[in-house]
Amino acid sequence: MPDDLVVAQPPEDSVPSKKRKRPKSAEKKGKKKKGVDVANPVKKMTWTNKQRALVFAARGITFHARHLMNDLKVLMPHAKSDSKLERKEGLYAINEICEMKNCNMTMFFEMRKKLDLFMWLSMVPNGPSARFLVQNVHTMDELRLTGNHLKSSRPLLTFNKAFDEQPHLSLIKEMLKQMFATPNMHPKSKPFYDHVLGFTYLDGRIWFRNFQITDQTEGSLVEVGPRFCLWLIKIFSGSFSGNVIYENPNYKSPNQYRTELKIAASHRYKAKAEKNAKKAAVEIVPKEDELDEIFHTITQDELKQAG
């Protein structure tokens, strides 16, 4: 380019100025919402207690036990289900199933002889775990009570004073609280307290009841169901394994109970048979009738003896 050539430049006023756009985040920060204090914002409640319970059963349970299990699933929105456990698999395989399902506790049902229902409560994977005999089972469909409450609503858990008097009952109380208490802000739960789950320790057993809160001011309740009774057998230190922490000395197995009933029935039969044998051995002596003398004919020998 030659040195004498001058390139004409536009004046400064004619150069178009680009305006810098204000970021949207700054605009949002500058705006104030009506009725909201920016200095003290309201904290949103989040789902922090992410406990999940696995509720399932072993193969071979009856329809009555299956209906009870389904009723408990309805009361527990944080519960997960799984297919029935095969009899070939051991109880320790439940820990692996809970790990795959991302569950940290489990409620497991098993049946023996199609008569006796047992329930396991276990904190996976480190324990403890407890085994119960389930008695006096009455499902919701069976009872048909008038009470009703919202599905997946949060319950109030109540325990009587007996749970705080003995150490093994305090442990059972904590396990039941973790199992049946619905976590706060759970996605499947509703933020209402409209029913009460009652646990009462009486006569060496834990009695379960479910009530609807009809009137909060008066505290009136109406039973919904289901009903059942838990008889504690053993408490283990681990999950389905470990040392025995507590063993119920008053527990009597169903087989032993049935044998005692048969023995008592046989004793009743033997006592009745002996009583009937004694009656047959007694000689029956006829009583003398006073009217027999009226028709008696006096003989000559009797006259001689009388004279």
HUQUI-V848786 format. One record per residue. N is the residue number from 1. RES is the residue in one letter. PSI is psi in degrees with one decimal (none if undefined). OMEGA is omega in whole degrees, 0 to 359 (none if undefined). D_FIRST is the distance of its C-alpha to the first C-alpha in Angstrom with 2 decimals. Layout:
N|RES|PSI|OMEGA|D_FIRST / N|RES|PSI|OMEGA|D_FIRST
This chain:
1|M|134.2|180|0.00 / 2|P|154.7|184|3.81 / 3|D|-29.3|183|6.51 / 4|D|-0.8|181|8.73 / 5|L|126.9|181|7.40 / 6|V|129.3|180|9.89 / 7|V|125.7|181|10.69 / 8|A|130.4|178|14.42 / 9|Q|141.8|180|16.68 / 10|P|151.6|178|20.20 / 11|P|160.6|183|23.07 / 12|E|-29.9|181|25.06 / 13|D|-27.2|183|28.05 / 14|S|-8.4|180|26.43 / 15|V|123.2|180|25.52 / 16|P|129.4|180|28.40 / 17|S|129.2|179|30.48 / 18|K|125.3|179|32.09 / 19|K|132.0|178|35.76 / 20|R|124.7|180|37.20 / 21|K|141.3|178|40.35 / 22|R|131.5|180|43.42 / 23|P|148.8|182|44.97 / 24|K|-34.0|180|48.23 / 25|S|-37.7|179|50.09 / 26|A|-36.8|178|49.38 / 27|E|-39.8|180|50.59 / 28|K|-35.9|179|53.74 / 29|K|-34.5|182|54.35 / 30|G|-29.1|181|54.09 / 31|K|146.5|177|56.57 / 32|K|127.2|177|60.27 / 33|K|149.1|180|62.75 / 34|K|130.1|176|65.89 / 35|G|9.4|181|68.87 / 36|V|129.2|178|66.95 / 37|D|115.1|183|66.60 / 38|V|-33.4|182|63.13 / 39|A|-36.1|180|64.28 / 40|N|78.7|181|67.19 / 41|P|154.7|180|66.23 / 42|V|128.0|180|69.00 / 43|K|133.0|178|69.04 / 44|K|136.0|178|69.27 / 45|M|132.5|181|72.19 / 46|T|161.7|181|71.20 / 47|W|98.3|184|73.26 / 48|T|-39.6|181|73.77 / 49|N|91.1|186|77.20 / 50|K|53.5|177|76.36 / 51|Q|138.9|180|79.76 / 52|R|140.5|182|80.76 / 53|A|133.2|176|84.24 / 54|L|119.4|181|85.14 / 55|V|113.1|178|88.34 / 56|F|-176.9|188|89.88 / 57|A|167.6|175|93.10 / 58|A|159.2|180|94.63 / 59|R|136.0|179|95.86 / 60|G|3.3|178|99.46 / 61|I|156.0|180|99.57 / 62|T|170.4|180|101.61 / 63|F|-31.5|180|100.35 / 64|H|-44.3|178|101.82 / 65|A|-35.7|179|99.69 / 66|R|-38.4|178|96.60 / 67|H|-37.8|176|97.09 / 68|L|-42.6|179|97.39 / 69|M|-40.9|179|94.14 / 70|N|-35.8|177|92.36 / 71|D|-38.4|178|93.78 / 72|L|-33.3|176|92.37 / 73|K|-36.5|179|88.94 / 74|V|-35.6|180|88.98 / 75|L|-11.8|185|89.70 / 76|M|92.5|180|86.83 / 77|P|-18.8|179|83.37 / 78|H|10.3|182|81.83 / 79|A|147.4|175|83.95 / 80|K|153.5|182|82.72 / 81|S|164.9|179|84.86 / 82|D|165.5|179|85.10 / 83|S|162.8|184|87.25 / 84|K|143.3|180|90.73 / 85|L|132.4|179|91.10 / 86|E|150.6|181|92.97 / 87|R|-25.7|180|96.22 / 88|K|-31.5|182|95.14 / 89|E|142.5|179|92.31 / 90|G|170.5|181|93.29 / 91|L|-26.2|182|92.72 / 92|Y|-19.3|177|90.09 / 93|A|-16.8|179|87.79 / 94|I|-32.8|178|87.49 / 95|N|-39.5|178|85.23 / 96|E|-38.0|179|82.74 / 97|I|-41.2|178|82.90 / 98|C|-36.4|179|82.22 / 99|E|-38.6|178|79.22 / 100|M|-32.9|180|77.77 / 101|K|-0.6|181|78.49 / 102|N|45.4|179|76.97 / 103|C|144.0|180|80.32 / 104|N|8.9|173|81.83 / 105|M|159.7|184|85.42 / 106|T|151.2|172|87.71 / 107|M|115.5|189|90.94 / 108|F|132.3|180|92.70 / 109|F|140.2|175|95.90 / 110|E|151.5|185|98.29 / 111|M|142.2|176|101.68 / 112|R|128.5|178|104.75 / 113|K|22.8|181|107.56 / 114|K|19.0|183|106.19 / 115|L|-42.1|190|108.04 / 116|D|125.0|180|106.41 / 117|L|128.2|178|102.90 / 118|F|147.8|180|101.01 / 119|M|136.8|176|97.78 / 120|W|135.9|168|95.33 / 121|L|125.5|185|93.03 / 122|S|140.3|172|90.47 / 123|M|112.0|187|87.43 / 124|V|140.2|1|85.03 / 125|P|-4.8|189|84.35 / 126|N|-6.1|179|86.20 / 127|G|-175.4|4|89.19 / 128|P|178.2|178|91.73 / 129|S|150.3|182|93.46 / 130|A|145.6|180|96.74 / 131|R|133.1|183|99.06 / 132|F|154.1|168|101.25 / 133|L|124.1|184|103.98 / 134|V|126.3|181|103.31 / 135|Q|164.8|175|106.45 / 136|N|53.5|183|107.48 / 137|V|128.7|175|104.41 / 138|H|116.7|183|104.06 / 139|T|174.1|180|100.86 / 140|M|-41.9|181|99.50 / 141|D|-30.3|181|100.69 / 142|E|-39.7|184|104.10 / 143|L|-44.6|183|104.67 / 144|R|55.4|178|103.25 / 145|L|165.3|185|103.22 / 146|T|-16.3|182|102.22 / 147|G|153.5|180|99.38 / 148|N|143.8|177|95.74 / 149|H|168.7|182|92.38 / 150|L|143.5|177|88.68 / 151|K|138.9|178|87.33 / 152|S|18.5|174|85.03 / 153|S|157.1|184|85.85 / 154|R|135.8|182|86.12 / 155|P|160.4|167|89.72 / 156|L|127.1|181|91.65 / 157|L|129.6|180|93.35 / 158|T|139.0|178|96.80 / 159|F|141.9|178|98.94 / 160|N|174.6|187|102.44 / 161|K|-21.2|183|103.47 / 162|A|-23.9|181|104.82 / 163|F|-20.0|181|101.30 / 164|D|-1.2|184|100.94 / 165|E|-26.1|182|104.33 / 166|Q|143.6|185|103.74 / 167|P|-37.9|181|100.71 / 168|H|-29.7|176|100.48 / 169|L|-32.5|176|100.53 / 170|S|-37.9|176|97.69 / 171|L|-43.1|178|95.63 / 172|I|-38.2|178|96.53 / 173|K|-44.9|180|95.59 / 174|E|-37.6|179|92.09 / 175|M|-40.1|178|91.64 / 176|L|-36.5|178|92.77 / 177|K|-45.5|180|90.44 / 178|Q|-29.5|183|87.40 / 179|M|-44.9|189|88.52 / 180|F|-14.7|180|89.39 / 181|A|125.3|179|87.13 / 182|T|127.7|180|84.14 / 183|P|145.9|180|80.88 / 184|N|138.8|179|79.35 / 185|M|29.8|176|76.54 / 186|H|138.5|184|77.19 / 187|P|-32.9|183|75.29 / 188|K|-2.6|183|78.51 / 189|S|163.6|176|80.70 / 190|K|140.6|184|81.50 / 191|P|55.5|179|81.55 / 192|F|147.5|173|85.23 / 193|Y|93.5|183|88.42 / 194|D|8.6|176|91.10 / 195|H|160.4|184|93.27 / 196|V|131.7|173|94.98 / 197|L|115.6|184|95.53 / 198|G|131.0|176|98.73 / 199|F|119.2|183|99.78 / 200|T|127.6|177|103.36 / 201|Y|114.4|183|105.11 / 202|L|136.8|179|108.80 / 203|D|34.1|178|111.54 / 204|G|12.9|181|109.21 / 205|R|159.5|178|106.72 / 206|I|118.9|183|103.47 / 207|W|128.7|183|103.82 / 208|F|131.6|176|100.71 / 209|R|150.8|178|100.59 / 210|N|121.8|184|97.88 / 211|F|147.3|173|98.42 / 212|Q|138.8|176|96.60 / 213|I|106.0|182|96.18 / 214|T|-38.4|181|97.63 / 215|D|116.1|183|97.84 / 216|Q|-30.4|181|95.84 / 217|T|-45.3|181|97.90 / 218|E|-19.6|181|101.25 / 219|G|29.7|180|99.99 / 220|S|141.5|183|101.78 / 221|L|150.7|175|100.97 / 222|V|129.8|184|101.62 / 223|E|140.6|180|101.58 / 224|V|-47.6|185|99.09 / 225|G|167.0|2|99.59 / 226|P|177.1|176|99.51 / 227|R|140.3|170|102.29 / 228|F|170.2|185|102.87 / 229|C|135.1|181|104.32 / 230|L|127.1|177|102.91 / 231|W|111.7|184|105.28 / 232|L|134.6|178|103.50 / 233|I|-62.0|182|104.27 / 234|K|156.7|172|101.98 / 235|I|127.7|181|98.79 / 236|F|152.2|182|96.61 / 237|S|-31.8|180|94.11 / 238|G|-174.9|178|91.44 / 239|S|105.3|183|90.17 / 240|F|22.3|179|93.00 / 241|S|-176.4|176|94.00 / 242|G|-175.8|180|94.83 / 243|N|154.5|178|97.88 / 244|V|113.9|178|100.29 / 245|I|-42.9|183|99.79 / 246|Y|140.2|175|102.58 / 247|E|128.0|183|105.30 / 248|N|116.2|181|107.46 / 249|P|-20.8|182|111.10 / 250|N|0.4|182|112.45 / 251|Y|138.2|178|110.50 / 252|K|123.2|184|112.63 / 253|S|152.2|179|111.10 / 254|P|-35.6|178|111.81 / 255|N|-43.2|178|113.68 / 256|Q|-38.3|179|115.97 / 257|Y|-41.2|180|116.53 / 258|R|-37.1|177|117.53 / 259|T|-38.6|177|119.91 / 260|E|-36.5|176|121.58 / 261|L|-40.2|179|122.10 / 262|K|-40.8|179|123.72 / 263|I|-41.5|178|125.97 / 264|A|-38.5|178|127.01 / 265|A|-38.2|178|127.80 / 266|S|-36.4|177|129.88 / 267|H|-39.1|178|131.79 / 268|R|-39.2|179|132.59 / 269|Y|-41.7|180|133.88 / 270|K|-42.2|179|136.05 / 271|A|-39.5|179|137.52 / 272|K|-39.3|179|138.36 / 273|A|-40.5|178|139.99 / 274|E|-37.4|179|142.12 / 275|K|-42.3|178|143.23 / 276|N|-34.7|179|144.33 / 277|A|-39.0|178|146.20 / 278|K|-38.8|178|148.12 / 279|K|-38.6|181|149.16 / 280|A|-28.3|182|150.48 / 281|A|-22.0|181|152.49 / 282|V|128.7|178|154.43 / 283|E|135.2|181|157.90 / 284|I|113.2|179|158.55 / 285|V|119.8|181|162.02 / 286|P|144.6|178|163.36 / 287|K|148.3|177|164.61 / 288|E|138.0|180|168.27 / 289|D|132.3|181|168.94 / 290|E|-26.8|182|171.60 / 291|L|-7.7|180|172.68 / 292|D|-28.7|181|173.80 / 293|E|-22.6|181|177.16 / 294|I|-38.0|183|178.17 / 295|F|14.3|180|178.48 / 296|H|130.8|179|180.14 / 297|T|125.4|182|183.68 / 298|I|129.0|180|186.14 / 299|T|171.0|180|187.96 / 300|Q|-37.6|179|191.47 / 301|D|-40.5|178|190.05 / 302|E|-32.3|177|188.09 / 303|L|-40.8|180|191.28 / 304|K|-41.8|179|193.24 / 305|Q|-34.0|179|190.53 / 306|A|-35.1|180|190.40 / 307|G|none|none|194.28
